[in-house]
Amino acid sequence: MSATPTASHQCECPECAGSVNFARAPLNGEVVRCGDCGVELEVTNTAPITVTLAPEVEEDWGE
Ligand SMILES: [Zn+2]
């Protein structure tokens, strides 16, 4: 039997509650896209993996 510790990199999408899978351990601040609803999520913590809805970046609003 394979005893390889398969690190499962996944978390729950805060938008649709679907599972978001990462091919590798995500980095803090990384932006990923939910495969279910397509929303962009920003990784705010890596252990455990926590994501929040990424702010919508459209045009540069200027200040
Ligand atoms: Zn989603």
N, CA, C, O and the ligand as a Tripos MOL2 file, in Angstrom:
@<TRIPOS>MOLECULE
protein
  253   251    64     0     0
PROTEIN
NO_CHARGES

@<TRIPOS>ATOM
      1 N           0.8340   -1.1990    0.0000 N.3       1 MET1
      2 CA          0.0000    0.0000    0.0000 C.3       1 MET1
      3 C           0.8710    1.2520    0.0000 C.2       1 MET1
      4 O           1.9290    1.2890    0.6290 O.2       1 MET1
      5 N           0.4400    2.2070   -0.6670 N.am      2 SER2
      6 CA          1.1860    3.4600   -0.6900 C.3       2 SER2
      7 C           0.9590    4.2190    0.6090 C.2       2 SER2
      8 O          -0.1740    4.5010    1.0000 O.2       2 SER2
      9 N           2.0460    4.5330    1.2510 N.am      3 ALA3
     10 CA          1.9310    5.2760    2.5000 C.3       3 ALA3
     11 C           2.2460    6.7480    2.2800 C.2       3 ALA3
     12 O           2.4650    7.5110    3.2210 O.2       3 ALA3
     13 N           2.2620    7.1150    1.0190 N.am      4 THR4
     14 CA          2.5720    8.5060    0.7300 C.3       4 THR4
     15 C           1.5260    9.4240    1.3560 C.2       4 THR4
     16 O           0.3320    9.3000    1.0850 O.2       4 THR4
     17 N           1.9840   10.3270    2.1790 N.am      5 PRO5
     18 CA          1.0230   11.2700    2.7780 C.3       5 PRO5
     19 C           0.5130   12.2270    1.7150 C.2       5 PRO5
     20 O           1.2020   13.1710    1.3280 O.2       5 PRO5
     21 N          -0.6540   11.9830    1.2670 N.am      6 THR6
     22 CA         -1.2140   12.8430    0.2390 C.3       6 THR6
     23 C          -1.7840   14.0970    0.8770 C.2       6 THR6
     24 O          -2.9020   14.1140    1.3920 O.2       6 THR6
     25 N          -0.9970   15.1140    0.8250 N.am      7 ALA7
     26 CA         -1.4770   16.3810    1.3630 C.3       7 ALA7
     27 C          -2.6080   16.8790    0.4920 C.2       7 ALA7
     28 O          -2.4390   17.1380   -0.6990 O.2       7 ALA7
     29 N          -3.7330   17.0010    1.0980 N.am      8 SER8
     30 CA         -4.8870   17.4590    0.3520 C.3       8 SER8
     31 C          -5.0140   18.9680    0.4840 C.2       8 SER8
     32 O          -5.2800   19.5050    1.5590 O.2       8 SER8
     33 N          -4.8150   19.6200   -0.6300 N.am      9 HIS9
     34 CA         -4.9150   21.0720   -0.6060 C.3       9 HIS9
     35 C          -6.2740   21.4770   -1.1300 C.2       9 HIS9
     36 O          -6.4860   21.5880   -2.3370 O.2       9 HIS9
     37 N          -7.1600   21.6880   -0.2370 N.am     10 GLN10
     38 CA         -8.4800   22.1330   -0.6720 C.3      10 GLN10
     39 C          -9.1580   22.9060    0.4350 C.2      10 GLN10
     40 O          -8.7820   22.8060    1.6030 O.2      10 GLN10
     41 N         -10.1430   23.6640    0.0630 N.am     11 CYS11
     42 CA        -10.8950   24.4220    1.0360 C.3      11 CYS11
     43 C         -12.2990   24.6220    0.4790 C.2      11 CYS11
     44 O         -12.6160   24.1960   -0.6310 O.2      11 CYS11
     45 N         -13.0970   25.2570    1.2500 N.am     12 GLU12
     46 CA        -14.4810   25.4490    0.8200 C.3      12 GLU12
     47 C         -14.6670   26.8480    0.2560 C.2      12 GLU12
     48 O         -14.1970   27.8360    0.8200 O.2      12 GLU12
     49 N         -15.3500   26.9040   -0.8460 N.am     13 CYS13
     50 CA        -15.6380   28.1920   -1.4630 C.3      13 CYS13
     51 C         -16.6570   28.9430   -0.6100 C.2      13 CYS13
     52 O         -17.7340   28.4180   -0.3300 O.2      13 CYS13
     53 N         -16.3290   30.1560   -0.1970 N.am     14 PRO14
     54 CA        -17.2750   30.9260    0.6210 C.3      14 PRO14
     55 C         -18.4940   31.3860   -0.1720 C.2      14 PRO14
     56 O         -19.4950   31.8060    0.4080 O.2      14 PRO14
     57 N         -18.4080   31.3070   -1.4660 N.am     15 GLU15
     58 CA        -19.5230   31.7710   -2.2890 C.3      15 GLU15
     59 C         -20.5470   30.6690   -2.5330 C.2      15 GLU15
     60 O         -21.7480   30.8740   -2.3560 O.2      15 GLU15
     61 N         -20.0600   29.4960   -2.9420 N.am     16 CYS16
     62 CA        -21.0050   28.4380   -3.3120 C.3      16 CYS16
     63 C         -20.8650   27.1970   -2.4520 C.2      16 CYS16
     64 O         -21.5940   26.2230   -2.6410 O.2      16 CYS16
     65 N         -19.9210   27.2240   -1.4960 N.am     17 ALA17
     66 CA        -19.6990   26.0980   -0.5900 C.3      17 ALA17
     67 C         -19.1790   24.8580   -1.3030 C.2      17 ALA17
     68 O         -19.1600   23.7710   -0.7240 O.2      17 ALA17
     69 N         -18.7650   25.0080   -2.5350 N.am     18 GLY18
     70 CA        -18.1400   23.8930   -3.2370 C.3      18 GLY18
     71 C         -16.6980   23.7640   -2.8090 C.2      18 GLY18
     72 O         -16.1520   24.6890   -2.2070 O.2      18 GLY18
     73 N         -16.0620   22.6420   -3.1030 N.am     19 SER19
     74 CA        -14.6750   22.5260   -2.7010 C.3      19 SER19
     75 C         -13.7450   23.0540   -3.7740 C.2      19 SER19
     76 O         -13.9010   22.7840   -4.9650 O.2      19 SER19
     77 N         -12.7860   23.8060   -3.3120 N.am     20 VAL20
     78 CA        -11.7800   24.3750   -4.1960 C.3      20 VAL20
     79 C         -10.5100   23.5650   -3.9930 C.2      20 VAL20
     80 O         -10.0000   23.4560   -2.8780 O.2      20 VAL20
     81 N         -10.0110   23.0030   -5.0700 N.am     21 ASN21
     82 CA         -8.8250   22.1640   -4.9680 C.3      21 ASN21
     83 C          -7.6060   22.8740   -5.5160 C.2      21 ASN21
     84 O          -7.6710   23.5850   -6.5180 O.2      21 ASN21
     85 N          -6.5170   22.6690   -4.8500 N.am     22 PHE22
     86 CA         -5.2530   23.2520   -5.2790 C.3      22 PHE22
     87 C          -4.3310   22.1260   -5.7090 C.2      22 PHE22
     88 O          -4.2520   21.0930   -5.0440 O.2      22 PHE22
     89 N          -3.6410   22.3200   -6.8110 N.am     23 ALA23
     90 CA         -2.7180   21.3010   -7.2960 C.3      23 ALA23
     91 C          -1.5160   21.1920   -6.3710 C.2      23 ALA23
     92 O          -0.8590   20.1540   -6.3020 O.2      23 ALA23
     93 N          -1.2430   22.2660   -5.6720 N.am     24 ARG24
     94 CA         -0.1230   22.2900   -4.7300 C.3      24 ARG24
     95 C          -0.5170   23.2210   -3.6030 C.2      24 ARG24
     96 O          -1.5650   23.8640   -3.6490 O.2      24 ARG24
     97 N           0.3160   23.2870   -2.6100 N.am     25 ALA25
     98 CA          0.0090   24.1660   -1.4970 C.3      25 ALA25
     99 C          -0.0280   25.6080   -1.9860 C.2      25 ALA25
    100 O           0.9300   26.0810   -2.5960 O.2      25 ALA25
    101 N          -1.1050   26.2930   -1.7300 N.am     26 PRO26
    102 CA         -1.2160   27.6800   -2.1890 C.3      26 PRO26
    103 C          -0.3570   28.6160   -1.3530 C.2      26 PRO26
    104 O           0.0620   28.2830   -0.2440 O.2      26 PRO26
    105 N          -0.1120   29.7710   -1.8970 N.am     27 LEU27
    106 CA          0.6590   30.7730   -1.1790 C.3      27 LEU27
    107 C          -0.2910   31.8170   -0.6180 C.2      27 LEU27
    108 O          -1.3700   32.0600   -1.1580 O.2      27 LEU27
    109 N           0.1270   32.4130    0.4520 N.am     28 ASN28
    110 CA         -0.6600   33.4770    1.0340 C.3      28 ASN28
    111 C          -0.8260   34.6050    0.0220 C.2      28 ASN28
    112 O           0.1520   35.0720   -0.5620 O.2      28 ASN28
    113 N          -2.0380   35.0290   -0.1770 N.am     29 GLY29
    114 CA         -2.2790   36.1210   -1.1070 C.3      29 GLY29
    115 C          -2.5250   35.6530   -2.5300 C.2      29 GLY29
    116 O          -2.8280   36.4550   -3.4140 O.2      29 GLY29
    117 N          -2.3920   34.3510   -2.7460 N.am     30 GLU30
    118 CA         -2.6250   33.8180   -4.0830 C.3      30 GLU30
    119 C          -4.1130   33.9140   -4.4230 C.2      30 GLU30
    120 O          -4.9790   33.7250   -3.5690 O.2      30 GLU30
    121 N          -4.3770   34.2060   -5.6640 N.am     31 VAL31
    122 CA         -5.7740   34.2940   -6.0930 C.3      31 VAL31
    123 C          -6.0890   33.0880   -6.9590 C.2      31 VAL31
    124 O          -5.4050   32.8020   -7.9410 O.2      31 VAL31
    125 N          -7.1340   32.3970   -6.5700 N.am     32 VAL32
    126 CA         -7.5450   31.2130   -7.3190 C.3      32 VAL32
    127 C          -8.9880   31.4000   -7.7690 C.2      32 VAL32
    128 O          -9.6910   32.2940   -7.2970 O.2      32 VAL32
    129 N          -9.4060   30.5590   -8.6730 N.am     33 ARG33
    130 CA        -10.7820   30.6620   -9.1530 C.3      33 ARG33
    131 C         -11.5320   29.3970   -8.7770 C.2      33 ARG33
    132 O         -11.0450   28.2850   -8.9830 O.2      33 ARG33
    133 N         -12.7030   29.5780   -8.2330 N.am     34 CYS34
    134 CA        -13.5280   28.4390   -7.8740 C.3      34 CYS34
    135 C         -13.9770   27.7230   -9.1440 C.2      34 CYS34
    136 O         -14.4890   28.3470  -10.0740 O.2      34 CYS34
    137 N         -13.7830   26.4260   -9.1710 N.am     35 GLY35
    138 CA        -14.1670   25.6690  -10.3490 C.3      35 GLY35
    139 C         -15.6730   25.5190  -10.4840 C.2      35 GLY35
    140 O         -16.1750   25.2060  -11.5640 O.2      35 GLY35
    141 N         -16.3860   25.7380   -9.4060 N.am     36 ASP36
    142 CA        -17.8360   25.5740   -9.4390 C.3      36 ASP36
    143 C         -18.5520   26.8440   -9.8720 C.2      36 ASP36
    144 O         -19.3420   26.8260  -10.8160 O.2      36 ASP36
    145 N         -18.2810   27.9360   -9.1900 N.am     37 CYS37
    146 CA        -19.0130   29.1690   -9.4850 C.3      37 CYS37
    147 C         -18.1540   30.1920  -10.2050 C.2      37 CYS37
    148 O         -18.6670   31.1990  -10.6940 O.2      37 CYS37
    149 N         -16.8490   29.9460  -10.2760 N.am     38 GLY38
    150 CA        -15.9850   30.8340  -11.0570 C.3      38 GLY38
    151 C         -15.5750   32.1120  -10.3580 C.2      38 GLY38
    152 O         -14.9450   32.9820  -10.9610 O.2      38 GLY38
    153 N         -15.9310   32.2300   -9.0800 N.am     39 VAL39
    154 CA        -15.5680   33.4400   -8.3650 C.3      39 VAL39
    155 C         -14.0720   33.4140   -8.0500 C.2      39 VAL39
    156 O         -13.4750   32.3450   -7.9200 O.2      39 VAL39
    157 N         -13.4850   34.5770   -7.9320 N.am     40 GLU40
    158 CA        -12.0720   34.6340   -7.5870 C.3      40 GLU40
    159 C         -11.9180   34.6930   -6.0810 C.2      40 GLU40
    160 O         -12.6080   35.4390   -5.3880 O.2      40 GLU40
    161 N         -10.9950   33.8860   -5.6000 N.am     41 LEU41
    162 CA        -10.7780   33.7690   -4.1660 C.3      41 LEU41
    163 C          -9.3380   34.0670   -3.8390 C.2      41 LEU41
    164 O          -8.4230   33.6520   -4.5510 O.2      41 LEU41
    165 N          -9.1440   34.7900   -2.7540 N.am     42 GLU42
    166 CA         -7.7930   35.1080   -2.3310 C.3      42 GLU42
    167 C          -7.4490   34.2890   -1.1010 C.2      42 GLU42
    168 O          -8.2170   34.2330   -0.1400 O.2      42 GLU42
    169 N          -6.2940   33.6590   -1.1420 N.am     43 VAL43
    170 CA         -5.8410   32.8520   -0.0120 C.3      43 VAL43
    171 C          -5.3500   33.7810    1.0860 C.2      43 VAL43
    172 O          -4.4370   34.5810    0.8820 O.2      43 VAL43
    173 N          -5.9700   33.6620    2.2480 N.am     44 THR44
    174 CA         -5.5790   34.5280    3.3510 C.3      44 THR44
    175 C          -4.8150   33.7700    4.4220 C.2      44 THR44
    176 O          -4.2080   34.3700    5.3100 O.2      44 THR44
    177 N          -4.8500   32.4480    4.3330 N.am     45 ASN45
    178 CA         -4.1270   31.6320    5.2850 C.3      45 ASN45
    179 C          -3.8410   30.3070    4.5960 C.2      45 ASN45
    180 O          -4.6220   29.8510    3.7610 O.2      45 ASN45
    181 N          -2.7310   29.6990    4.9430 N.am     46 THR46
    182 CA         -2.3580   28.4690    4.2450 C.3      46 THR46
    183 C          -2.4380   27.2300    5.1180 C.2      46 THR46
    184 O          -2.4050   26.1140    4.5990 O.2      46 THR46
    185 N          -2.5410   27.3940    6.4060 N.am     47 ALA47
    186 CA         -2.6220   26.2340    7.2930 C.3      47 ALA47
    187 C          -3.5430   26.5240    8.4540 C.2      47 ALA47
    188 O          -3.0800   27.0850    9.4480 O.2      47 ALA47
    189 N          -4.7830   26.1890    8.3970 N.am     48 PRO48
    190 CA         -5.4190   25.5510    7.2460 C.3      48 PRO48
    191 C          -5.6840   26.5580    6.1290 C.2      48 PRO48
    192 O          -5.6570   27.7700    6.3400 O.2      48 PRO48
    193 N          -5.9350   26.0350    4.9670 N.am     49 ILE49
    194 CA         -6.1860   26.9120    3.8380 C.3      49 ILE49
    195 C          -7.4930   27.6730    4.0380 C.2      49 ILE49
    196 O          -8.5610   27.0840    4.2100 O.2      49 ILE49
    197 N          -7.3780   28.9680    4.0100 N.am     50 THR50
    198 CA         -8.5520   29.8220    4.1630 C.3      50 THR50
    199 C          -8.5930   30.7890    2.9960 C.2      50 THR50
    200 O          -7.5780   31.3780    2.6250 O.2      50 THR50
    201 N          -9.7550   30.9440    2.4320 N.am     51 VAL51
    202 CA         -9.8770   31.8760    1.3150 C.3      51 VAL51
    203 C         -11.0110   32.8570    1.5760 C.2      51 VAL51
    204 O         -11.9430   32.5760    2.3280 O.2      51 VAL51
    205 N         -10.9070   33.9800    0.9510 N.am     52 THR52
    206 CA        -11.9570   34.9820    1.0430 C.3      52 THR52
    207 C         -12.2210   35.4670   -0.3680 C.2      52 THR52
    208 O         -11.3780   35.3180   -1.2520 O.2      52 THR52
    209 N         -13.3740   36.0380   -0.5740 N.am     53 LEU53
    210 CA        -13.6820   36.5360   -1.9020 C.3      53 LEU53
    211 C         -12.6760   37.6160   -2.2770 C.2      53 LEU53
    212 O         -12.4680   38.5720   -1.5290 O.2      53 LEU53
    213 N         -12.0730   37.4610   -3.4050 N.am     54 ALA54
    214 CA        -11.1100   38.4550   -3.8440 C.3      54 ALA54
    215 C         -11.8600   39.7000   -4.2690 C.2      54 ALA54
    216 O         -12.9150   39.6100   -4.8950 O.2      54 ALA54
    217 N         -11.3250   40.8520   -3.9350 N.am     55 PRO55
    218 CA        -11.9750   42.0910   -4.3510 C.3      55 PRO55
    219 C         -11.9930   42.1710   -5.8640 C.2      55 PRO55
    220 O         -11.0090   41.8420   -6.5280 O.2      55 PRO55
    221 N         -13.0850   42.5990   -6.3890 N.am     56 GLU56
    222 CA        -13.1790   42.6910   -7.8400 C.3      56 GLU56
    223 C         -12.2660   43.8000   -8.3420 C.2      56 GLU56
    224 O         -12.3780   44.9670   -7.9680 O.2      56 GLU56
    225 N         -11.3840   43.3810   -9.1860 N.am     57 VAL57
    226 CA        -10.4530   44.3580   -9.7480 C.3      57 VAL57
    227 C         -10.8900   44.6480  -11.1690 C.2      57 VAL57
    228 O         -10.7950   43.7940  -12.0490 O.2      57 VAL57
    229 N         -11.3560   45.8280  -11.3760 N.am     58 GLU58
    230 CA        -11.7570   46.1980  -12.7290 C.3      58 GLU58
    231 C         -10.8660   47.3170  -13.2160 C.2      58 GLU58
    232 O          -9.6630   47.1280  -13.3940 O.2      58 GLU58
    233 N         -11.4230   48.4260  -13.4220 N.am     59 GLU59
    234 CA        -10.5980   49.5470  -13.8340 C.3      59 GLU59
    235 C          -9.8940   50.1240  -12.6300 C.2      59 GLU59
    236 O         -10.3070   49.9130  -11.4900 O.2      59 GLU59
    237 N          -8.8340   50.8500  -12.8900 N.am     60 ASP60
    238 CA         -8.1550   51.5340  -11.8090 C.3      60 ASP60
    239 C          -8.9970   52.7510  -11.4420 C.2      60 ASP60
    240 O          -9.2190   53.6540  -12.2490 O.2      60 ASP60
    241 N          -9.4420   52.7410  -10.2300 N.am     61 TRP61
    242 CA        -10.3540   53.7920   -9.8230 C.3      61 TRP61
    243 C          -9.6730   55.1460   -9.6440 C.2      61 TRP61
    244 O         -10.3330   56.1840   -9.6510 O.2      61 TRP61
    245 N          -8.4040   55.1310   -9.4910 N.am     62 GLY62
    246 CA         -7.7240   56.3900   -9.1760 C.3      62 GLY62
    247 C          -8.0250   56.7150   -7.7280 C.2      62 GLY62
    248 O          -8.8360   56.0440   -7.0900 O.2      62 GLY62
    249 N          -7.3820   57.7300   -7.2170 N.am     63 GLU63
    250 CA         -7.6190   58.0000   -5.8120 C.3      63 GLU63
    251 C          -8.0720   59.4150   -5.5360 C.2      63 GLU63
    252 O          -8.3070   59.7740   -4.3820 O.2      63 GLU63
    253 ZN        -17.5990   28.7090   -5.6600 Zn       64 ZN64
@<TRIPOS>BOND
     1     1     2 1
     2     2     3 1
     3     3     4 2
     4     3     5 am
     5     5     6 1
     6     6     7 1
     7     7     8 2
     8     7     9 am
     9     9    10 1
    10    10    11 1
    11    11    12 2
    12    11    13 am
    13    13    14 1
    14    14    15 1
    15    15    16 2
    16    15    17 am
    17    17    18 1
    18    18    19 1
    19    19    20 2
    20    19    21 am
    21    21    22 1
    22    22    23 1
    23    23    24 2
    24    23    25 am
    25    25    26 1
    26    26    27 1
    27    27    28 2
    28    27    29 am
    29    29    30 1
    30    30    31 1
    31    31    32 2
    32    31    33 am
    33    33    34 1
    34    34    35 1
    35    35    36 2
    36    35    37 am
    37    37    38 1
    38    38    39 1
    39    39    40 2
    40    39    41 am
    41    41    42 1
    42    42    43 1
    43    43    44 2
    44    43    45 am
    45    45    46 1
    46    46    47 1
    47    47    48 2
    48    47    49 am
    49    49    50 1
    50    50    51 1
    51    51    52 2
    52    51    53 am
    53    53    54 1
    54    54    55 1
    55    55    56 2
    56    55    57 am
    57    57    58 1
    58    58    59 1
    59    59    60 2
    60    59    61 am
    61    61    62 1
    62    62    63 1
    63    63    64 2
    64    63    65 am
    65    65    66 1
    66    66    67 1
    67    67    68 2
    68    67    69 am
    69    69    70 1
    70    70    71 1
    71    71    72 2
    72    71    73 am
    73    73    74 1
    74    74    75 1
    75    75    76 2
    76    75    77 am
    77    77    78 1
    78    78    79 1
    79    79    80 2
    80    79    81 am
    81    81    82 1
    82    82    83 1
    83    83    84 2
    84    83    85 am
    85    85    86 1
    86    86    87 1
    87    87    88 2
    88    87    89 am
    89    89    90 1
    90    90    91 1
    91    91    92 2
    92    91    93 am
    93    93    94 1
    94    94    95 1
    95    95    96 2
    96    95    97 am
    97    97    98 1
    98    98    99 1
    99    99   100 2
   100    99   101 am
   101   101   102 1
   102   102   103 1
   103   103   104 2
   104   103   105 am
   105   105   106 1
   106   106   107 1
   107   107   108 2
   108   107   109 am
   109   109   110 1
   110   110   111 1
   111   111   112 2
   112   111   113 am
   113   113   114 1
   114   114   115 1
   115   115   116 2
   116   115   117 am
   117   117   118 1
   118   118   119 1
   119   119   120 2
   120   119   121 am
   121   121   122 1
   122   122   123 1
   123   123   124 2
   124   123   125 am
   125   125   126 1
   126   126   127 1
   127   127   128 2
   128   127   129 am
   129   129   130 1
   130   130   131 1
   131   131   132 2
   132   131   133 am
   133   133   134 1
   134   134   135 1
   135   135   136 2
   136   135   137 am
   137   137   138 1
   138   138   139 1
   139   139   140 2
   140   139   141 am
   141   141   142 1
   142   142   143 1
   143   143   144 2
   144   143   145 am
   145   145   146 1
   146   146   147 1
   147   147   148 2
   148   147   149 am
   149   149   150 1
   150   150   151 1
   151   151   152 2
   152   151   153 am
   153   153   154 1
   154   154   155 1
   155   155   156 2
   156   155   157 am
   157   157   158 1
   158   158   159 1
   159   159   160 2
   160   159   161 am
   161   161   162 1
   162   162   163 1
   163   163   164 2
   164   163   165 am
   165   165   166 1
   166   166   167 1
   167   167   168 2
   168   167   169 am
   169   169   170 1
   170   170   171 1
   171   171   172 2
   172   171   173 am
   173   173   174 1
   174   174   175 1
   175   175   176 2
   176   175   177 am
   177   177   178 1
   178   178   179 1
   179   179   180 2
   180   179   181 am
   181   181   182 1
   182   182   183 1
   183   183   184 2
   184   183   185 am
   185   185   186 1
   186   186   187 1
   187   187   188 2
   188   187   189 am
   189   189   190 1
   190   190   191 1
   191   191   192 2
   192   191   193 am
   193   193   194 1
   194   194   195 1
   195   195   196 2
   196   195   197 am
   197   197   198 1
   198   198   199 1
   199   199   200 2
   200   199   201 am
   201   201   202 1
   202   202   203 1
   203   203   204 2
   204   203   205 am
   205   205   206 1
   206   206   207 1
   207   207   208 2
   208   207   209 am
   209   209   210 1
   210   210   211 1
   211   211   212 2
   212   211   213 am
   213   213   214 1
   214   214   215 1
   215   215   216 2
   216   215   217 am
   217   217   218 1
   218   218   219 1
   219   219   220 2
   220   219   221 am
   221   221   222 1
   222   222   223 1
   223   223   224 2
   224   223   225 am
   225   225   226 1
   226   226   227 1
   227   227   228 2
   228   227   229 am
   229   229   230 1
   230   230   231 1
   231   231   232 2
   232   231   233 am
   233   233   234 1
   234   234   235 1
   235   235   236 2
   236   235   237 am
   237   237   238 1
   238   238   239 1
   239   239   240 2
   240   239   241 am
   241   241   242 1
   242   242   243 1
   243   243   244 2
   244   243   245 am
   245   245   246 1
   246   246   247 1
   247   247   248 2
   248   247   249 am
   249   249   250 1
   250   250   251 1
   251   251   252 2
@<TRIPOS>SUBSTRUCTURE
     1 MET1         2 RESIDUE 1 A MET
     2 SER2         6 RESIDUE 1 A SER
     3 ALA3        10 RESIDUE 1 A ALA
     4 THR4        14 RESIDUE 1 A THR
     5 PRO5        18 RESIDUE 1 A PRO
     6 THR6        22 RESIDUE 1 A THR
     7 ALA7        26 RESIDUE 1 A ALA
     8 SER8        30 RESIDUE 1 A SER
     9 HIS9        34 RESIDUE 1 A HIS
    10 GLN10       38 RESIDUE 1 A GLN
    11 CYS11       42 RESIDUE 1 A CYS
    12 GLU12       46 RESIDUE 1 A GLU
    13 CYS13       50 RESIDUE 1 A CYS
    14 PRO14       54 RESIDUE 1 A PRO
    15 GLU15       58 RESIDUE 1 A GLU
    16 CYS16       62 RESIDUE 1 A CYS
    17 ALA17       66 RESIDUE 1 A ALA
    18 GLY18       70 RESIDUE 1 A GLY
    19 SER19       74 RESIDUE 1 A SER
    20 VAL20       78 RESIDUE 1 A VAL
    21 ASN21       82 RESIDUE 1 A ASN
    22 PHE22       86 RESIDUE 1 A PHE
    23 ALA23       90 RESIDUE 1 A ALA
    24 ARG24       94 RESIDUE 1 A ARG
    25 ALA25       98 RESIDUE 1 A ALA
    26 PRO26      102 RESIDUE 1 A PRO
    27 LEU27      106 RESIDUE 1 A LEU
    28 ASN28      110 RESIDUE 1 A ASN
    29 GLY29      114 RESIDUE 1 A GLY
    30 GLU30      118 RESIDUE 1 A GLU
    31 VAL31      122 RESIDUE 1 A VAL
    32 VAL32      126 RESIDUE 1 A VAL
    33 ARG33      130 RESIDUE 1 A ARG
    34 CYS34      134 RESIDUE 1 A CYS
    35 GLY35      138 RESIDUE 1 A GLY
    36 ASP36      142 RESIDUE 1 A ASP
    37 CYS37      146 RESIDUE 1 A CYS
    38 GLY38      150 RESIDUE 1 A GLY
    39 VAL39      154 RESIDUE 1 A VAL
    40 GLU40      158 RESIDUE 1 A GLU
    41 LEU41      162 RESIDUE 1 A LEU
    42 GLU42      166 RESIDUE 1 A GLU
    43 VAL43      170 RESIDUE 1 A VAL
    44 THR44      174 RESIDUE 1 A THR
    45 ASN45      178 RESIDUE 1 A ASN
    46 THR46      182 RESIDUE 1 A THR
    47 ALA47      186 RESIDUE 1 A ALA
    48 PRO48      190 RESIDUE 1 A PRO
    49 ILE49      194 RESIDUE 1 A ILE
    50 THR50      198 RESIDUE 1 A THR
    51 VAL51      202 RESIDUE 1 A VAL
    52 THR52      206 RESIDUE 1 A THR
    53 LEU53      210 RESIDUE 1 A LEU
    54 ALA54      214 RESIDUE 1 A ALA
    55 PRO55      218 RESIDUE 1 A PRO
    56 GLU56      222 RESIDUE 1 A GLU
    57 VAL57      226 RESIDUE 1 A VAL
    58 GLU58      230 RESIDUE 1 A GLU
    59 GLU59      234 RESIDUE 1 A GLU
    60 ASP60      238 RESIDUE 1 A ASP
    61 TRP61      242 RESIDUE 1 A TRP
    62 GLY62      246 RESIDUE 1 A GLY
    63 GLU63      250 RESIDUE 1 A GLU
    64 ZN64       253 GROUP 0 **** ****
